[in-house]
Amino acid sequence: MTTHRAKVAEGGRVVIPAEIRRQLGFQPGVEVILNVADGELRIRSVRQAIERARELVRRHVGEGTSLADELISERHEAARLE
């Protein structure tokens, strides 16, 4: 792991070094998500966050299961019971 130093500039701006931007695939205009965990600032792209969410769902949902189909079925059943 390579460590880089940066300064917080006017308005709270921090420049992410080019090497890190390349490693993370951050291009100009990419939307990122920032969060603080364990006293550290973490940054990831929206694309990375979506992929992580998909991985988490895959752990709990069987292969070939359609959550959309299950939701539609549940809604139809609820409507039928009303």
BELRAKA-V55374 format. One record per residue. N is the residue number from 1. RES is the residue in three letters. SS is DSSP state (@ for helix, = for strand, . for the rest). NEAR is the number of other C-alpha atoms within 8 Angstrom. D_FIRST is the distance of its C-alpha to the first C-alpha in Angstrom with 2 decimals. Layout:
n=N res=RES ss=SS near=NEAR d_first=D_FIRST
n=N res=RES ss=SS near=NEAR d_first=D_FIRST
//
This chain:
n=1 res=MET ss=. near=2 d_first=0.00
n=2 res=THR ss=. near=3 d_first=3.80
n=3 res=THR ss=. near=4 d_first=6.51
n=4 res=HIS ss=. near=5 d_first=9.87
n=5 res=ARG ss=. near=4 d_first=13.29
n=6 res=ALA ss=. near=7 d_first=16.14
n=7 res=LYS ss=. near=6 d_first=19.69
n=8 res=VAL ss=. near=7 d_first=21.79
n=9 res=ALA ss=. near=7 d_first=24.75
n=10 res=GLU ss=@ near=5 d_first=28.27
n=11 res=GLY ss=@ near=4 d_first=28.67
n=12 res=GLY ss=@ near=6 d_first=25.23
n=13 res=ARG ss=. near=7 d_first=23.49
n=14 res=VAL ss=. near=8 d_first=19.81
n=15 res=VAL ss=. near=6 d_first=18.66
n=16 res=ILE ss=. near=7 d_first=15.44
n=17 res=PRO ss=. near=7 d_first=14.12
n=18 res=ALA ss=@ near=6 d_first=15.16
n=19 res=GLU ss=@ near=6 d_first=11.89
n=20 res=ILE ss=@ near=8 d_first=10.73
n=21 res=ARG ss=@ near=11 d_first=14.36
n=22 res=ARG ss=@ near=8 d_first=14.38
n=23 res=GLN ss=@ near=7 d_first=11.46
n=24 res=LEU ss=@ near=7 d_first=13.37
n=25 res=GLY ss=. near=6 d_first=16.71
n=26 res=PHE ss=. near=9 d_first=18.02
n=27 res=GLN ss=. near=6 d_first=21.26
n=28 res=PRO ss=. near=4 d_first=23.75
n=29 res=GLY ss=. near=4 d_first=25.74
n=30 res=VAL ss=. near=7 d_first=23.41
n=31 res=GLU ss=. near=6 d_first=24.16
n=32 res=VAL ss== near=8 d_first=21.40
n=33 res=ILE ss== near=9 d_first=21.59
n=34 res=LEU ss== near=8 d_first=20.44
n=35 res=ASN ss== near=7 d_first=20.68
n=36 res=VAL ss== near=8 d_first=20.15
n=37 res=ALA ss== near=7 d_first=19.20
n=38 res=ASP ss=. near=4 d_first=18.99
n=39 res=GLY ss=. near=5 d_first=19.21
n=40 res=GLU ss== near=6 d_first=16.16
n=41 res=LEU ss== near=8 d_first=16.63
n=42 res=ARG ss== near=8 d_first=15.38
n=43 res=ILE ss== near=8 d_first=16.12
n=44 res=ARG ss== near=10 d_first=16.86
n=45 res=SER ss== near=11 d_first=19.55
n=46 res=VAL ss=@ near=9 d_first=22.91
n=47 res=ARG ss=@ near=6 d_first=22.58
n=48 res=GLN ss=@ near=8 d_first=19.43
n=49 res=ALA ss=@ near=10 d_first=21.35
n=50 res=ILE ss=@ near=8 d_first=24.40
n=51 res=GLU ss=@ near=8 d_first=22.68
n=52 res=ARG ss=@ near=8 d_first=21.28
n=53 res=ALA ss=@ near=8 d_first=24.86
n=54 res=ARG ss=@ near=8 d_first=26.30
n=55 res=GLU ss=@ near=8 d_first=24.20
n=56 res=LEU ss=@ near=8 d_first=25.47
n=57 res=VAL ss=@ near=8 d_first=29.00
n=58 res=ARG ss=@ near=9 d_first=28.92
n=59 res=ARG ss=@ near=7 d_first=28.35
n=60 res=HIS ss=@ near=6 d_first=31.60
n=61 res=VAL ss=. near=7 d_first=33.78
n=62 res=GLY ss=. near=7 d_first=35.35
n=63 res=GLU ss=. near=5 d_first=35.01
n=64 res=GLY ss=. near=4 d_first=37.73
n=65 res=THR ss=. near=6 d_first=38.33
n=66 res=SER ss=. near=6 d_first=38.95
n=67 res=LEU ss=@ near=6 d_first=38.34
n=68 res=ALA ss=@ near=6 d_first=40.32
n=69 res=ASP ss=@ near=7 d_first=43.26
n=70 res=GLU ss=@ near=8 d_first=43.15
n=71 res=LEU ss=@ near=8 d_first=43.20
n=72 res=ILE ss=@ near=8 d_first=46.10
n=73 res=SER ss=@ near=8 d_first=47.97
n=74 res=GLU ss=@ near=8 d_first=47.56
n=75 res=ARG ss=@ near=8 d_first=48.79
n=76 res=HIS ss=@ near=8 d_first=51.78
n=77 res=GLU ss=@ near=8 d_first=52.64
n=78 res=ALA ss=@ near=8 d_first=52.43
n=79 res=ALA ss=@ near=7 d_first=54.65
n=80 res=ARG ss=@ near=6 d_first=57.10
n=81 res=LEU ss=@ near=5 d_first=57.45
n=82 res=GLU ss=. near=4 d_first=58.20
//
